[in-house]
């Protein structure tokens, strides 16, 4: 006979994944942005304050 608990766990996971993904997308879409980034200064050798660098630094926070 097959183990019924494996099927139930898989089914529960799929139910959770189906409801959690839209909730996570809504949470990400509703977060306020930190404002617009400064214009890029091509003469500077320092790291620029752009949307890309802000997104990276936000994702690297612990």
N, CA, C, O and CB atoms as a CASP TS submission, in Angstrom:
PFRMAT TS
TARGET T0000
AUTHOR 0000-0000-0000
METHOD Language model
MODEL 1
PARENT N/A
ATOM      1  N   UNK     1       0.827  -1.182   0.000  1.00  0.00           N
ATOM      2  CA  UNK     1       0.000   0.000   0.000  1.00  0.00           C
ATOM      3  C   UNK     1       0.874   1.249   0.000  1.00  0.00           C
ATOM      4  O   UNK     1       2.006   1.235   0.484  1.00  0.00           O
ATOM      5  CB  UNK     1      -0.942  -0.004   1.204  1.00  0.00           C
ATOM      6  N   UNK     2       0.341   2.295  -0.537  1.00  0.00           N
ATOM      7  CA  UNK     2       1.084   3.555  -0.572  1.00  0.00           C
ATOM      8  C   UNK     2       0.981   4.273   0.766  1.00  0.00           C
ATOM      9  O   UNK     2       0.013   4.117   1.511  1.00  0.00           O
ATOM     10  CB  UNK     2       0.565   4.459  -1.703  1.00  0.00           C
ATOM     11  N   UNK     3       1.976   5.037   1.036  1.00  0.00           N
ATOM     12  CA  UNK     3       1.982   5.835   2.259  1.00  0.00           C
ATOM     13  C   UNK     3       1.106   7.070   2.040  1.00  0.00           C
ATOM     14  O   UNK     3       1.446   7.929   1.227  1.00  0.00           O
ATOM     15  CB  UNK     3       3.440   6.245   2.662  1.00  0.00           C
ATOM     16  N   UNK     4       0.005   7.163   2.742  1.00  0.00           N
ATOM     17  CA  UNK     4      -0.958   8.253   2.551  1.00  0.00           C
ATOM     18  C   UNK     4      -0.412   9.593   3.063  1.00  0.00           C
ATOM     19  O   UNK     4      -0.820  10.647   2.574  1.00  0.00           O
ATOM     20  CB  UNK     4      -2.274   7.920   3.266  1.00  0.00           C
ATOM     21  N   UNK     5       0.494   9.566   4.027  1.00  0.00           N
ATOM     22  CA  UNK     5       0.971  10.831   4.583  1.00  0.00           C
ATOM     23  C   UNK     5       1.802  11.613   3.574  1.00  0.00           C
ATOM     24  O   UNK     5       1.789  12.843   3.603  1.00  0.00           O
ATOM     25  CB  UNK     5       1.789  10.576   5.840  1.00  0.00           C
ATOM     26  N   UNK     6       2.525  10.938   2.683  1.00  0.00           N
ATOM     27  CA  UNK     6       3.304  11.659   1.682  1.00  0.00           C
ATOM     28  C   UNK     6       2.390  12.445   0.761  1.00  0.00           C
ATOM     29  O   UNK     6       2.669  13.604   0.455  1.00  0.00           O
ATOM     30  CB  UNK     6       4.169  10.692   0.869  1.00  0.00           C
ATOM     31  N   UNK     7       1.301  11.832   0.315  1.00  0.00           N
ATOM     32  CA  UNK     7       0.358  12.526  -0.554  1.00  0.00           C
ATOM     33  C   UNK     7      -0.293  13.704   0.136  1.00  0.00           C
ATOM     34  O   UNK     7      -0.491  14.755  -0.475  1.00  0.00           O
ATOM     35  CB  UNK     7      -0.702  11.574  -1.035  1.00  0.00           C
ATOM     36  N   UNK     8      -0.624  13.539   1.398  1.00  0.00           N
ATOM     37  CA  UNK     8      -1.250  14.631   2.143  1.00  0.00           C
ATOM     38  C   UNK     8      -0.263  15.775   2.331  1.00  0.00           C
ATOM     39  O   UNK     8      -0.644  16.938   2.202  1.00  0.00           O
ATOM     40  CB  UNK     8      -1.763  14.134   3.510  1.00  0.00           C
ATOM     41  N   UNK     9       0.983  15.475   2.630  1.00  0.00           N
ATOM     42  CA  UNK     9       1.977  16.524   2.801  1.00  0.00           C
ATOM     43  C   UNK     9       2.202  17.285   1.503  1.00  0.00           C
ATOM     44  O   UNK     9       2.307  18.512   1.507  1.00  0.00           O
ATOM     45  CB  UNK     9       3.290  15.935   3.296  1.00  0.00           C
ATOM     46  N   UNK    10       2.275  16.567   0.405  1.00  0.00           N
ATOM     47  CA  UNK    10       2.469  17.209  -0.887  1.00  0.00           C
ATOM     48  C   UNK    10       1.264  18.081  -1.223  1.00  0.00           C
ATOM     49  O   UNK    10       1.419  19.197  -1.718  1.00  0.00           O
ATOM     50  CB  UNK    10       2.701  16.156  -1.989  1.00  0.00           C
ATOM     51  N   UNK    11       0.094  17.582  -0.960  1.00  0.00           N
ATOM     52  CA  UNK    11      -1.132  18.334  -1.238  1.00  0.00           C
ATOM     53  C   UNK    11      -1.187  19.592  -0.368  1.00  0.00           C
ATOM     54  O   UNK    11      -1.533  20.671  -0.849  1.00  0.00           O
ATOM     55  CB  UNK    11      -2.383  17.450  -0.990  1.00  0.00           C
ATOM     56  N   UNK    12      -0.847  19.447   0.903  1.00  0.00           N
ATOM     57  CA  UNK    12      -0.848  20.607   1.794  1.00  0.00           C
ATOM     58  C   UNK    12       0.172  21.653   1.342  1.00  0.00           C
ATOM     59  O   UNK    12      -0.087  22.855   1.404  1.00  0.00           O
ATOM     60  CB  UNK    12      -0.551  20.171   3.233  1.00  0.00           C
ATOM     61  N   UNK    13       1.323  21.182   0.890  1.00  0.00           N
ATOM     62  CA  UNK    13       2.337  22.114   0.406  1.00  0.00           C
ATOM     63  C   UNK    13       1.835  22.879  -0.812  1.00  0.00           C
ATOM     64  O   UNK    13       2.024  24.092  -0.903  1.00  0.00           O
ATOM     65  CB  UNK    13       3.630  21.368   0.063  1.00  0.00           C
ATOM     66  N   UNK    14       1.203  22.187  -1.740  1.00  0.00           N
ATOM     67  CA  UNK    14       0.709  22.849  -2.942  1.00  0.00           C
ATOM     68  C   UNK    14      -0.395  23.848  -2.609  1.00  0.00           C
ATOM     69  O   UNK    14      -0.479  24.908  -3.230  1.00  0.00           O
ATOM     70  CB  UNK    14       0.198  21.815  -3.943  1.00  0.00           C
ATOM     71  N   UNK    15      -1.236  23.521  -1.641  1.00  0.00           N
ATOM     72  CA  UNK    15      -2.270  24.472  -1.220  1.00  0.00           C
ATOM     73  C   UNK    15      -1.622  25.720  -0.625  1.00  0.00           C
ATOM     74  O   UNK    15      -2.018  26.846  -0.927  1.00  0.00           O
ATOM     75  CB  UNK    15      -3.231  23.821  -0.191  1.00  0.00           C
ATOM     76  N   UNK    16      -0.628  25.503   0.219  1.00  0.00           N
ATOM     77  CA  UNK    16       0.059  26.626   0.848  1.00  0.00           C
ATOM     78  C   UNK    16       0.787  27.472  -0.188  1.00  0.00           C
ATOM     79  O   UNK    16       0.729  28.700  -0.139  1.00  0.00           O
ATOM     80  CB  UNK    16       1.044  26.127   1.903  1.00  0.00           C
ATOM     81  N   UNK    17       1.469  26.825  -1.120  1.00  0.00           N
ATOM     82  CA  UNK    17       2.218  27.551  -2.143  1.00  0.00           C
ATOM     83  C   UNK    17       1.279  28.358  -3.031  1.00  0.00           C
ATOM     84  O   UNK    17       1.621  29.458  -3.465  1.00  0.00           O
ATOM     85  CB  UNK    17       3.047  26.580  -2.994  1.00  0.00           C
ATOM     86  N   UNK    18       0.108  27.816  -3.298  1.00  0.00           N
ATOM     87  CA  UNK    18      -0.850  28.525  -4.137  1.00  0.00           C
ATOM     88  C   UNK    18      -1.420  29.761  -3.476  1.00  0.00           C
ATOM     89  O   UNK    18      -1.774  30.720  -4.162  1.00  0.00           O
ATOM     90  CB  UNK    18      -1.963  27.611  -4.517  1.00  0.00           C
ATOM     91  N   UNK    19      -1.516  29.758  -2.153  1.00  0.00           N
ATOM     92  CA  UNK    19      -2.061  30.923  -1.456  1.00  0.00           C
ATOM     93  C   UNK    19      -0.968  31.876  -0.995  1.00  0.00           C
ATOM     94  O   UNK    19      -1.219  33.072  -0.845  1.00  0.00           O
ATOM     95  CB  UNK    19      -2.886  30.480  -0.265  1.00  0.00           C
ATOM     96  N   UNK    20       0.232  31.372  -0.769  1.00  0.00           N
ATOM     97  CA  UNK    20       1.307  32.219  -0.263  1.00  0.00           C
ATOM     98  C   UNK    20       1.914  33.092  -1.356  1.00  0.00           C
ATOM     99  O   UNK    20       2.319  34.221  -1.079  1.00  0.00           O
ATOM    100  CB  UNK    20       2.387  31.365   0.367  1.00  0.00           C
ATOM    101  N   UNK    21       1.986  32.602  -2.579  1.00  0.00           N
ATOM    102  CA  UNK    21       2.610  33.372  -3.658  1.00  0.00           C
ATOM    103  C   UNK    21       1.873  34.681  -3.939  1.00  0.00           C
ATOM    104  O   UNK    21       2.525  35.722  -4.024  1.00  0.00           O
ATOM    105  CB  UNK    21       2.667  32.536  -4.925  1.00  0.00           C
ATOM    106  N   UNK    22       0.553  34.681  -4.087  1.00  0.00           N
ATOM    107  CA  UNK    22      -0.125  35.970  -4.304  1.00  0.00           C
ATOM    108  C   UNK    22       0.004  36.912  -3.108  1.00  0.00           C
ATOM    109  O   UNK    22       0.089  38.127  -3.286  1.00  0.00           O
ATOM    110  CB  UNK    22      -1.596  35.736  -4.605  1.00  0.00           C
ATOM    111  N   UNK    23       0.018  36.371  -1.911  1.00  0.00           N
ATOM    112  CA  UNK    23       0.164  37.218  -0.726  1.00  0.00           C
ATOM    113  C   UNK    23       1.549  37.863  -0.697  1.00  0.00           C
ATOM    114  O   UNK    23       1.678  39.035  -0.343  1.00  0.00           O
ATOM    115  CB  UNK    23      -0.071  36.396   0.561  1.00  0.00           C
ATOM    116  N   UNK    24       2.575  37.116  -1.064  1.00  0.00           N
ATOM    117  CA  UNK    24       3.929  37.665  -1.100  1.00  0.00           C
ATOM    118  C   UNK    24       4.054  38.726  -2.186  1.00  0.00           C
ATOM    119  O   UNK    24       4.700  39.753  -1.979  1.00  0.00           O
ATOM    120  CB  UNK    24       4.956  36.550  -1.330  1.00  0.00           C
ATOM    121  N   UNK    25       3.443  38.485  -3.337  1.00  0.00           N
ATOM    122  CA  UNK    25       3.487  39.469  -4.417  1.00  0.00           C
ATOM    123  C   UNK    25       2.778  40.753  -4.005  1.00  0.00           C
ATOM    124  O   UNK    25       3.233  41.848  -4.337  1.00  0.00           O
ATOM    125  CB  UNK    25       2.851  38.897  -5.694  1.00  0.00           C
ATOM    126  N   UNK    26       1.689  40.629  -3.298  1.00  0.00           N
ATOM    127  CA  UNK    26       0.964  41.804  -2.830  1.00  0.00           C
ATOM    128  C   UNK    26       1.787  42.571  -1.804  1.00  0.00           C
ATOM    129  O   UNK    26       1.791  43.802  -1.812  1.00  0.00           O
ATOM    130  CB  UNK    26      -0.387  41.399  -2.233  1.00  0.00           C
ATOM    131  N   UNK    27       2.475  41.870  -0.931  1.00  0.00           N
ATOM    132  CA  UNK    27       3.294  42.528   0.082  1.00  0.00           C
ATOM    133  C   UNK    27       4.451  43.287  -0.561  1.00  0.00           C
ATOM    134  O   UNK    27       4.781  44.393  -0.132  1.00  0.00           O
ATOM    135  CB  UNK    27       3.828  41.502   1.086  1.00  0.00           C
ATOM    136  N   UNK    28       5.060  42.708  -1.575  1.00  0.00           N
ATOM    137  CA  UNK    28       6.171  43.366  -2.261  1.00  0.00           C
ATOM    138  C   UNK    28       5.672  44.574  -3.038  1.00  0.00           C
ATOM    139  O   UNK    28       6.324  45.618  -3.046  1.00  0.00           O
ATOM    140  CB  UNK    28       6.886  42.385  -3.204  1.00  0.00           C
ATOM    141  N   UNK    29       4.528  44.443  -3.687  1.00  0.00           N
ATOM    142  CA  UNK    29       4.000  45.533  -4.503  1.00  0.00           C
ATOM    143  C   UNK    29       3.517  46.699  -3.653  1.00  0.00           C
ATOM    144  O   UNK    29       3.520  47.837  -4.123  1.00  0.00           O
ATOM    145  CB  UNK    29       2.867  45.032  -5.373  1.00  0.00           C
ATOM    146  N   UNK    30       3.109  46.450  -2.429  1.00  0.00           N
ATOM    147  CA  UNK    30       2.547  47.517  -1.607  1.00  0.00           C
ATOM    148  C   UNK    30       3.577  48.212  -0.724  1.00  0.00           C
ATOM    149  O   UNK    30       3.235  49.182  -0.047  1.00  0.00           O
ATOM    150  CB  UNK    30       1.456  46.965  -0.750  1.00  0.00           C
ATOM    151  N   UNK    31       4.827  47.751  -0.709  1.00  0.00           N
ATOM    152  CA  UNK    31       5.837  48.410   0.112  1.00  0.00           C
ATOM    153  C   UNK    31       6.232  49.730  -0.539  1.00  0.00           C
ATOM    154  O   UNK    31       6.430  49.784  -1.753  1.00  0.00           O
ATOM    155  CB  UNK    31       7.077  47.500   0.306  1.00  0.00           C
ATOM    156  N   UNK    32       6.349  50.782   0.244  1.00  0.00           N
ATOM    157  CA  UNK    32       6.721  52.076  -0.333  1.00  0.00           C
ATOM    158  C   UNK    32       8.187  52.080  -0.749  1.00  0.00           C
ATOM    159  O   UNK    32       9.022  51.453  -0.096  1.00  0.00           O
ATOM    160  CB  UNK    32       6.453  53.211   0.669  1.00  0.00           C
ATOM    161  N   UNK    33       8.492  52.767  -1.807  1.00  0.00           N
ATOM    162  CA  UNK    33       9.881  52.841  -2.260  1.00  0.00           C
ATOM    163  C   UNK    33      10.623  53.863  -1.407  1.00  0.00           C
ATOM    164  O   UNK    33      10.011  54.694  -0.735  1.00  0.00           O
ATOM    165  CB  UNK    33       9.962  53.216  -3.772  1.00  0.00           C
ATOM    166  N   UNK    34      11.921  53.790  -1.444  1.00  0.00           N
ATOM    167  CA  UNK    34      12.742  54.678  -0.630  1.00  0.00           C
ATOM    168  C   UNK    34      12.962  56.019  -1.316  1.00  0.00           C
ATOM    169  O   UNK    34      13.795  56.805  -0.864  1.00  0.00           O
ATOM    170  CB  UNK    34      14.081  54.023  -0.327  1.00  0.00           C
ATOM    171  N   UNK    35      12.262  56.294  -2.359  1.00  0.00           N
ATOM    172  CA  UNK    35      12.441  57.538  -3.089  1.00  0.00           C
ATOM    173  C   UNK    35      13.250  57.297  -4.341  1.00  0.00           C
ATOM    174  O   UNK    35      13.776  56.207  -4.567  1.00  0.00           O
ATOM    175  CB  UNK    35      13.115  58.590  -2.215  1.00  0.00           C
ATOM    176  N   UNK    36      13.337  58.310  -5.129  1.00  0.00           N
ATOM    177  CA  UNK    36      14.081  58.157  -6.370  1.00  0.00           C
ATOM    178  C   UNK    36      15.572  58.254  -6.102  1.00  0.00           C
ATOM    179  O   UNK    36      16.012  58.952  -5.189  1.00  0.00           O
ATOM    180  CB  UNK    36      13.652  59.212  -7.395  1.00  0.00           C
ATOM    181  N   UNK    37      16.329  57.552  -6.901  1.00  0.00           N
ATOM    182  CA  UNK    37      17.776  57.568  -6.766  1.00  0.00           C
ATOM    183  C   UNK    37      18.326  58.850  -7.391  1.00  0.00           C
ATOM    184  O   UNK    37      17.671  59.494  -8.211  1.00  0.00           O
ATOM    185  CB  UNK    37      18.408  56.314  -7.427  1.00  0.00           C
ATOM    186  N   UNK    38      19.524  59.194  -6.988  1.00  0.00           N
ATOM    187  CA  UNK    38      20.181  60.383  -7.523  1.00  0.00           C
ATOM    188  C   UNK    38      20.630  60.115  -8.957  1.00  0.00           C
ATOM    189  O   UNK    38      20.821  58.960  -9.338  1.00  0.00           O
ATOM    190  CB  UNK    38      21.388  60.793  -6.639  1.00  0.00           C
ATOM    191  N   UNK    39      20.798  61.157  -9.746  1.00  0.00           N
ATOM    192  CA  UNK    39      21.316  60.954 -11.109  1.00  0.00           C
ATOM    193  C   UNK    39      22.735  60.391 -11.052  1.00  0.00           C
ATOM    194  O   UNK    39      23.492  60.692 -10.129  1.00  0.00           O
ATOM    195  CB  UNK    39      21.295  62.287 -11.911  1.00  0.00           C
ATOM    196  N   UNK    40      23.084  59.591 -12.022  1.00  0.00           N
ATOM    197  CA  UNK    40      24.391  58.937 -12.051  1.00  0.00           C
ATOM    198  C   UNK    40      25.458  59.942 -12.463  1.00  0.00           C
ATOM    199  O   UNK    40      25.313  60.642 -13.465  1.00  0.00           O
ATOM    200  CB  UNK    40      24.382  57.725 -13.017  1.00  0.00           C
ATOM    201  N   UNK    41      26.536  60.006 -11.676  1.00  0.00           N
ATOM    202  CA  UNK    41      27.680  60.860 -11.990  1.00  0.00           C
ATOM    203  C   UNK    41      28.759  59.977 -12.596  1.00  0.00           C
ATOM    204  O   UNK    41      29.403  59.207 -11.883  1.00  0.00           O
ATOM    205  CB  UNK    41      28.211  61.616 -10.713  1.00  0.00           C
ATOM    206  N   UNK    42      28.960  60.078 -13.891  1.00  0.00           N
ATOM    207  CA  UNK    42      29.903  59.200 -14.578  1.00  0.00           C
ATOM    208  C   UNK    42      31.355  59.529 -14.252  1.00  0.00           C
ATOM    209  O   UNK    42      32.232  58.704 -14.505  1.00  0.00           O
ATOM    210  CB  UNK    42      29.689  59.283 -16.069  1.00  0.00           C
ATOM    211  N   UNK    43      31.636  60.703 -13.701  1.00  0.00           N
ATOM    212  CA  UNK    43      33.005  61.085 -13.365  1.00  0.00           C
ATOM    213  C   UNK    43      33.448  60.516 -12.017  1.00  0.00           C
ATOM    214  O   UNK    43      34.644  60.431 -11.741  1.00  0.00           O
ATOM    215  CB  UNK    43      33.133  62.598 -13.351  1.00  0.00           C
ATOM    216  N   UNK    44      32.499  60.134 -11.191  1.00  0.00           N
ATOM    217  CA  UNK    44      32.810  59.634  -9.859  1.00  0.00           C
ATOM    218  C   UNK    44      33.267  58.180  -9.925  1.00  0.00           C
ATOM    219  O   UNK    44      32.781  57.397 -10.741  1.00  0.00           O
ATOM    220  CB  UNK    44      31.592  59.769  -8.937  1.00  0.00           C
ATOM    221  N   UNK    45      34.209  57.834  -9.053  1.00  0.00           N
ATOM    222  CA  UNK    45      34.686  56.455  -8.982  1.00  0.00           C
ATOM    223  C   UNK    45      34.055  55.710  -7.809  1.00  0.00           C
ATOM    224  O   UNK    45      34.397  54.554  -7.557  1.00  0.00           O
ATOM    225  CB  UNK    45      36.210  56.426  -8.861  1.00  0.00           C
ATOM    226  N   UNK    46      33.161  56.341  -7.109  1.00  0.00           N
ATOM    227  CA  UNK    46      32.471  55.711  -5.987  1.00  0.00           C
ATOM    228  C   UNK    46      31.224  55.000  -6.482  1.00  0.00           C
ATOM    229  O   UNK    46      30.771  55.226  -7.604  1.00  0.00           O
ATOM    230  CB  UNK    46      32.107  56.752  -4.909  1.00  0.00           C
ATOM    231  N   UNK    47      30.679  54.142  -5.640  1.00  0.00           N
ATOM    232  CA  UNK    47      29.453  53.441  -5.990  1.00  0.00           C
ATOM    233  C   UNK    47      28.313  54.449  -6.088  1.00  0.00           C
ATOM    234  O   UNK    47      28.147  55.303  -5.217  1.00  0.00           O
ATOM    235  CB  UNK    47      29.128  52.335  -4.949  1.00  0.00           C
ATOM    236  N   UNK    48      27.535  54.339  -7.152  1.00  0.00           N
ATOM    237  CA  UNK    48      26.453  55.286  -7.409  1.00  0.00           C
ATOM    238  C   UNK    48      25.195  54.895  -6.647  1.00  0.00           C
ATOM    239  O   UNK    48      24.966  53.718  -6.368  1.00  0.00           O
ATOM    240  CB  UNK    48      26.157  55.365  -8.908  1.00  0.00           C
ATOM    241  N   UNK    49      24.395  55.879  -6.318  1.00  0.00           N
ATOM    242  CA  UNK    49      23.117  55.661  -5.643  1.00  0.00           C
ATOM    243  C   UNK    49      22.042  55.513  -6.716  1.00  0.00           C
ATOM    244  O   UNK    49      21.429  56.496  -7.134  1.00  0.00           O
ATOM    245  CB  UNK    49      22.779  56.838  -4.654  1.00  0.00           C
ATOM    246  N   UNK    50      21.821  54.275  -7.155  1.00  0.00           N
ATOM    247  CA  UNK    50      20.826  54.000  -8.188  1.00  0.00           C
ATOM    248  C   UNK    50      19.797  53.020  -7.642  1.00  0.00           C
ATOM    249  O   UNK    50      19.981  52.453  -6.565  1.00  0.00           O
ATOM    250  CB  UNK    50      21.493  53.438  -9.474  1.00  0.00           C
ATOM    251  N   UNK    51      18.718  52.825  -8.386  1.00  0.00           N
ATOM    252  CA  UNK    51      17.704  51.855  -7.966  1.00  0.00           C
ATOM    253  C   UNK    51      18.318  50.463  -7.849  1.00  0.00           C
ATOM    254  O   UNK    51      17.982  49.695  -6.948  1.00  0.00           O
ATOM    255  CB  UNK    51      16.520  51.836  -8.961  1.00  0.00           C
ATOM    256  N   UNK    52      19.223  50.153  -8.772  1.00  0.00           N
ATOM    257  CA  UNK    52      19.854  48.834  -8.767  1.00  0.00           C
ATOM    258  C   UNK    52      20.678  48.622  -7.497  1.00  0.00           C
ATOM    259  O   UNK    52      20.579  47.572  -6.861  1.00  0.00           O
ATOM    260  CB  UNK    52      20.743  48.665 -10.007  1.00  0.00           C
ATOM    261  N   UNK    53      21.493  49.617  -7.125  1.00  0.00           N
ATOM    262  CA  UNK    53      22.311  49.451  -5.927  1.00  0.00           C
ATOM    263  C   UNK    53      21.458  49.458  -4.667  1.00  0.00           C
ATOM    264  O   UNK    53      21.768  48.748  -3.710  1.00  0.00           O
ATOM    265  CB  UNK    53      23.364  50.551  -5.848  1.00  0.00           C
ATOM    266  N   UNK    54      20.389  50.249  -4.651  1.00  0.00           N
ATOM    267  CA  UNK    54      19.494  50.236  -3.491  1.00  0.00           C
ATOM    268  C   UNK    54      18.817  48.879  -3.337  1.00  0.00           C
ATOM    269  O   UNK    54      18.687  48.368  -2.225  1.00  0.00           O
ATOM    270  CB  UNK    54      18.437  51.339  -3.617  1.00  0.00           C
ATOM    271  N   UNK    55      18.386  48.300  -4.453  1.00  0.00           N
ATOM    272  CA  UNK    55      17.751  46.983  -4.392  1.00  0.00           C
ATOM    273  C   UNK    55      18.737  45.941  -3.888  1.00  0.00           C
ATOM    274  O   UNK    55      18.372  45.073  -3.095  1.00  0.00           O
ATOM    275  CB  UNK    55      17.207  46.577  -5.773  1.00  0.00           C
ATOM    276  N   UNK    56      19.987  46.021  -4.343  1.00  0.00           N
ATOM    277  CA  UNK    56      20.993  45.068  -3.883  1.00  0.00           C
ATOM    278  C   UNK    56      21.249  45.233  -2.387  1.00  0.00           C
ATOM    279  O   UNK    56      21.278  44.247  -1.651  1.00  0.00           O
ATOM    280  CB  UNK    56      22.302  45.247  -4.669  1.00  0.00           C
ATOM    281  N   UNK    57      21.430  46.455  -1.943  1.00  0.00           N
ATOM    282  CA  UNK    57      21.712  46.680  -0.528  1.00  0.00           C
ATOM    283  C   UNK    57      20.529  46.282   0.346  1.00  0.00           C
ATOM    284  O   UNK    57      20.725  45.771   1.448  1.00  0.00           O
ATOM    285  CB  UNK    57      22.070  48.142  -0.287  1.00  0.00           C
ATOM    286  N   UNK    58      19.308  46.507  -0.125  1.00  0.00           N
ATOM    287  CA  UNK    58      18.129  46.070   0.630  1.00  0.00           C
ATOM    288  C   UNK    58      18.067  44.556   0.730  1.00  0.00           C
ATOM    289  O   UNK    58      17.670  44.016   1.762  1.00  0.00           O
ATOM    290  CB  UNK    58      16.852  46.600  -0.019  1.00  0.00           C
ATOM    291  N   UNK    59      18.457  43.865  -0.340  1.00  0.00           N
ATOM    292  CA  UNK    59      18.400  42.403  -0.315  1.00  0.00           C
ATOM    293  C   UNK    59      19.544  41.804   0.498  1.00  0.00           C
ATOM    294  O   UNK    59      19.450  40.660   0.941  1.00  0.00           O
ATOM    295  CB  UNK    59      18.434  41.853  -1.734  1.00  0.00           C
ATOM    296  N   UNK    60      20.616  42.558   0.699  1.00  0.00           N
ATOM    297  CA  UNK    60      21.779  42.041   1.424  1.00  0.00           C
ATOM    298  C   UNK    60      21.692  42.300   2.924  1.00  0.00           C
ATOM    299  O   UNK    60      22.574  41.871   3.669  1.00  0.00           O
ATOM    300  CB  UNK    60      23.048  42.661   0.875  1.00  0.00           C
ATOM    301  N   UNK    61      20.664  42.980   3.378  1.00  0.00           N
ATOM    302  CA  UNK    61      20.529  43.248   4.817  1.00  0.00           C
ATOM    303  C   UNK    61      20.210  41.968   5.567  1.00  0.00           C
ATOM    304  O   UNK    61      19.499  41.095   5.069  1.00  0.00           O
ATOM    305  CB  UNK    61      19.435  44.301   5.078  1.00  0.00           C
ATOM    306  N   UNK    62      20.748  41.874   6.772  1.00  0.00           N
ATOM    307  CA  UNK    62      20.516  40.681   7.581  1.00  0.00           C
ATOM    308  C   UNK    62      19.738  41.021   8.808  1.00  0.00           C
ATOM    309  O   UNK    62      19.445  40.140   9.617  1.00  0.00           O
ATOM    310  CB  UNK    62      21.818  40.020   7.964  1.00  0.00           C
TER
END
